[in-house]
């Protein structure tokens, strides 16, 4: 054991050239023995060996060496027998690879197995027999069987020795192949009579440190004299044989002759000293010397054979020759493909040159038969490269595109260069993972769709379709209608696009006559993390529908005038009377018009061209034909369903215009040919009926109003005084008058004037003053227009009053309960000119009945309120005018009252006079109350003077006329 360790240390060597490491170890080392520190020799870290999952790759060979990744050393895994591993081949070496992953790397390792002297020489046969004639001459040669030693080099067979004989000696003869032929040389003649049988010991010795040897017994029988030994025609025969030659085929033939005669000349051939497998593969015919194939010849096991053939006669004389047989290699082995490492999935954006798979290929054939080239199938973005001897890598050759191919079945074919070439292949499946590198693509570069006008909103027009070559979420397509406008209107008001299906729907109903086509763009966008999009132009063309009837341009149909075409009585057949011209705003066949004669006074006289609308005579016009001819022409389009229009054509068959004029005077009043006459008559009747009903309602309203006014007047029992009417422009300019300012009044009466009230306001004020001693304020916005200025007859010439004779209000009043209110007016009466003061001027306007009635209502109200609420001497007028104003200033207007516009005079009855006296008596009792009222800060005394009302245009004109006079 110590000797083996020393031998191991002495022969261990290490070299690393271009990623290759070589070691040398002796055979028969114990398991677990150290081969070498591979991590140190390759310059690798222990962590790299562990993370890279380092492993030993030997292909199909047995694993004798193992890798300890934790220590980074190579160890003996199994006992190594150099003779079993390599036989006689020298040097003997183990070749394997160390493979690392992440990234992929591999290193070639060579371990040379050195021989030790562990095999002793041995003979195939332990006993050899010879028959030698006693007449054999000195120097005769007898070929002995060689000993076999599995060791090589110095440990192989070195020498032979022969013992227990004086007649023979051993002679070694070198061979071209390096071997040695053993011959036994006769040194001393034999004498059968002295020694018939001889037994010798042949010893073979090797040359190891501890020499080993083997022996064989040689039995020699001395025969009677046979003077001539067989002789081969040539000492060496050369032949060739192709491997896998069929069994029984003759490889070579040897020939020998013997000069003796008779039984001593008969020669037999046999295969002598050679290795054991030769006799298993070849055999020789002992009679004719033909060497034949017995078993299959394999070039990969032995490339040549040396076969020793011996020729013997019956006398025991022999001769030998050698057949050198070279085996010709044929290509009988396919390359063996071994996958060292591979990737199953790769992204489509991988750069060119990315390693996909590593492959090792082995072919045991020699020469060109063992030279291997690998290739892959065409038209794929991959290539295979040779890195070192019989090692290949599969790498990407160009950019990958999953949309073109999502999976590749890569067939790697490795072929040798033999004839015929043998190959083997392996298929690798590689998945390409997707990245979002493709925008959606529409099926067409542009779309055109048709829709019939008058469609229902929401109608599906067509579908745009885009496809995305990507996969999964990257291929999900959404459709978006891009913002644009059609004739200034957003396109979204015309159509909509479904985001999921791409269905284009109409939003509105289309009219071909308004819009015939329009364009918009639809965008398709995928769902990738960085979305890609594309767009397409869509053109919608509106198809015409027969929704418009033809329109007749000529002859023009009017109701106010009559147009007639004249045809002379001398007109011949085919005379062109006129031409009906019509158009149809539709298009296509919907606008193709045809003309037909629907009605005619005389159908036998005229015809209408079906296509052109020309009216022509179909016979000769004669004197019997009527002057007035009425033709009704129907213009019909070619739509489905068709629409039509009619036109009436008046034709006068005459030679002169006066004749036509006399016949067509009342032609327009012919009911038969006035289609619209009925409609207009019904319309006129409806309008007249409506106006009649409105007039009746207005008259009844006026009558009712007058009746109610009369009823209201009669309910006062005839006790209402009649007061004079003061025209709108009448004003007081004297210094002693009771009304220095212009006031406007609104009067409203109930059915009983005694329950009425009068309200007034101060100039430019909206306050309300109560006459019962309490002051209240209210805001009012009611504006009442002035009385109508209808003209009346001029008043009586004696109708005049002085300043002191003007009682009561001079304007319209509003009656609301027990209060008197004067609301502000939109139009305010202005005072009259100076000559109208003191009642001396003429009346600019006569009083109307309404104004007379208002004056009567005001007078009656003042009388009733003064009697009921106020003390003597006031009658409530001081509150409205001034504190100094009393009943003394008011004349007895109830005694003699003139009615405006009449010469009658009204006198008061005794009952009214008695009431007046009672009122005078009550005046003194109310004096105290009057003084209390004056002490209080009355708003009536502090009221600002109201402005004068603006004059109306009519009053301005009358004033100007008065001044001129």
Secondary structure, DSSP 8 states (H G I E B T S, - for coil): -HHHHHHHHHH--EEEETTEEEEEEESS--TT-EEE-HHHHHT--HHHHHHTT-EEE-TTS---EEEETTTTEEEE-S---HHHHHTT-SSEEEEEEEEETTTTEEEEEEEEEE--S----EES-SEEEEEEETT--TT-EEE---EE-S--GGGSEEEEEEES-SSEEEEEEE-TTS-EEEEEEE-S---TTT-SEEEEEEEEEE-SSS--EEEEEEEEEEES------EES-SEEEEEEETT--TT-EEEE--EE-S--GGGG-EEEEE-S--HHHHHHEEE-TTT-EEEE-S---TTT-SEEEEEEEEEETTS-EEEEEEEEEEE-------EEEEEEE-SEEETT--TT-EEEEEEEE----GGGG-EEEEE-SSSSEEEEE-STTEEEEEE-S---TTT-SEEEEEEEEEESSSS--EEEEEEEEEEE--S----EESSSEEEEEEESS--TT-EEEE--EE-SS-GGGG-EEEEE---EETTEEGGGTEEE-TTT-EEEESS---TTT-SEEEEEEEEEE-STT--EEEEEEEEEEE--S-S--EEEES---SSS--EEEE-TT--TT-EEEE-EEE-SS-GGGG-EEEEEEEES-TTTEEE-TTT-EEEESS---TTS-SEEEEEEEEEESSSS--EEEEEEEEEE-SSHHHHHHHSTTGGG-GGG-TTHHHHHHHHHHHHHHHHHHHHHHHHHHHHHHHHHHHHHHTTTT---------TT----STT-S--S---------SSGGG-------TT---EE-TTS-EE--------------------TT----GGG--S-SS--EEETTEEE----SS------GGGGGG-S--SS---HHHHHHHHHHHHHHHHHHHHHS-TTTTTHHHHS-TT--GGGS--TTTSEE-TT-S-EE---HHHHHHHHHHHHHHHHTHHHHHHHHHS--TTTT----------HHHHHHHHHHHH-
